[in-house]
């Protein structure tokens, strides 16, 4: 998580990729002990405003930070207060969010993403469903489907597996 990137770097990278005709296929760690509900909603707004709805698989909007034994996050960060024990069988530390709405949203977003993937749902409908859950958690009014690109738009290439993530 401490890779030295700043928000403006993302816009620069998007510009380079778009100029080269390459679709961004990013991975996200949408749920961490430090991600607020406002942060999550901001991320969704960014995805929509930047026209990335088709390029961000719904599962990427539900990925929760994994903290394995030996993780550098266990050294010098405030994660210890969020830890709820080691799941030895699955080799990760369980943690809970200080805002219970975020743990509930994670659970609901995960189920919604799994449902979207199993039904090969339209990416705009899947995104709208996950955004609806986040808006509901925040007590904010619902919105319609995100803007779709022009009619002559081609859907970006897809990976064979939508569940991918970076390593620590």
C-alpha positions in Angstrom: 0.0 0.0 0.0 3.0 2.3 0.5 4.2 2.4 -3.1 4.7 6.1 -3.3 1.8 6.7 -5.8 -0.3 9.8 -5.6 -3.7 10.5 -7.1 -2.3 12.7 -9.9 -0.1 9.7 -11.0 -3.3 7.8 -11.9 -4.5 10.6 -14.2 -1.1 10.7 -15.8 -1.1 6.9 -16.3 -4.6 7.0 -17.8 -3.5 9.7 -20.2 -0.6 7.6 -21.4 -2.7 4.5 -21.8 -5.5 6.2 -23.6 -3.0 7.9 -26.0 -1.6 4.4 -26.8 -5.1 2.9 -27.2 -4.7 0.6 -24.2 -7.5 -0.1 -21.7 -6.6 0.1 -18.1 -7.2 -3.2 -16.3 -6.5 -2.2 -12.7 -6.6 -4.1 -9.5 -8.0 -2.4 -6.4 -7.9 -3.0 -2.7 -11.3 -1.3 -2.0 -11.6 -2.3 1.6 -8.9 -1.6 4.2 -9.2 -0.6 7.8 -8.4 3.0 6.7 -10.8 3.3 3.8 -13.8 5.4 4.8 -17.2 5.2 3.3 -16.6 8.6 1.7 -13.3 7.2 0.2 -15.2 4.3 -1.3 -17.9 6.5 -2.8 -15.1 8.7 -4.2 -13.5 5.7 -5.8 -16.8 4.8 -7.4 -17.2 8.4 -8.7 -13.7 8.2 -10.1 -14.4 5.0 -12.0 -17.5 6.5 -13.5 -16.1 9.9 -14.2 -13.1 8.4 -15.9 -15.2 6.1 -18.1 -13.7 3.0 -16.4 -16.9 1.1 -15.6 -16.2 -1.6 -18.3 -12.5 -1.8 -17.3 -13.0 -2.5 -13.6 -14.4 -5.9 -12.9 -17.1 -5.8 -10.1 -14.9 -8.1 -8.0 -12.3 -5.4 -7.9 -14.8 -3.2 -6.1 -15.1 -5.8 -3.3 -11.5 -6.8 -2.6 -10.6 -6.7 1.0 -7.1 -6.2 2.3 -5.4 -9.6 3.1 -2.9 -9.4 5.9 -0.8 -12.6 6.0 1.6 -13.5 8.8 4.9 -11.7 8.2 3.2 -8.8 6.3 5.1 -5.6 6.5 1.8 -4.0 7.5 2.2 -5.6 10.9 5.3 -3.5 11.4 5.0 0.1 12.3 1.4 0.6 11.2 -1.8 1.0 13.3 -3.3 -2.2 11.9 -2.8 -4.1 15.2 -5.9 -2.4 16.8 -8.1 -3.7 13.9 -6.8 -7.3 14.0 -9.2 -10.0 15.3 -7.0 -13.1 15.3 -5.1 -15.3 12.9 -7.0 -17.6 10.6 -4.3 -20.3 10.5 -6.0 -22.5 8.0 -6.3 -19.7 5.4 -3.1 -18.0 6.4 -4.3 -14.4 7.1 -5.1 -12.1 10.0 -8.8 -11.4 10.4 -9.6 -7.7 10.9 -12.6 -5.5 11.3 -13.2 -2.0 10.2 -13.7 0.8 12.8 -16.9 1.7 10.9 -19.2 -1.3 11.0 -21.0 -0.1 7.8 -17.8 -0.8 5.9 -17.7 -4.5 7.0 -21.4 -4.8 6.1 -20.8 -3.0 2.7 -17.9 -5.3 2.0 -20.1 -8.4 2.6 -22.9 -7.1 0.4 -20.6 -5.8 -2.4 -18.8 -9.2 -2.5 -22.1 -11.0 -2.9 -23.2 -8.6 -5.5 -19.9 -8.9 -7.5 -20.1 -12.7 -7.3 -23.7 -12.6 -8.6 -22.7 -10.3 -11.4 -19.8 -12.6 -12.4 -21.9 -15.7 -12.3 -24.6 -14.2 -14.5 -22.2 -12.4 -16.9 -24.1 -9.3 -16.0 -23.8 -6.0 -18.0 -20.9 -4.1 -16.3 -23.0 -0.9 -16.0 -25.8 -2.7 -14.2 -23.2 -4.5 -11.9 -21.5 -1.2 -11.1 -24.8 0.5 -10.4 -25.8 -2.3 -8.1 -22.6 -2.0 -6.0 -22.8 1.8 -6.0 -26.4 1.5 -4.8 -25.2 -0.6 -1.8 -22.6 2.1 -1.0 -25.1 5.0 -1.3 -27.6 3.1 0.9 -24.9 2.5 3.5 -24.1 6.2 3.5 -27.8 7.2 3.6 -27.5 9.1 0.3 -30.0 9.2 -2.6 -29.7 6.6 -5.3 -28.5 7.3 -8.8 -29.3 5.8 -12.2 -27.0 3.8 -14.4 -23.6 5.3 -15.1 -23.0 7.0 -18.5 -22.3 4.7 -21.3 -19.8 5.5 -24.0 -20.7 6.5 -27.6 -22.5 3.9 -29.8 -19.4 3.2 -31.9 -17.6 2.2 -28.7 -16.0 -1.3 -28.5 -15.9 -3.0 -25.2 -12.3 -3.3 -23.9 -10.6 -6.7 -24.0 -11.3 -8.9 -21.0 -9.0 -11.2 -19.0 -9.8 -14.8 -18.7 -10.0 -14.4 -14.9 -11.6 -11.3 -13.3 -10.2 -12.0 -9.9 -6.6 -10.7 -9.9 -4.7 -8.6 -7.5 -1.3 -7.3 -6.8 1.0 -8.8 -4.2 2.5 -7.0 -1.3 
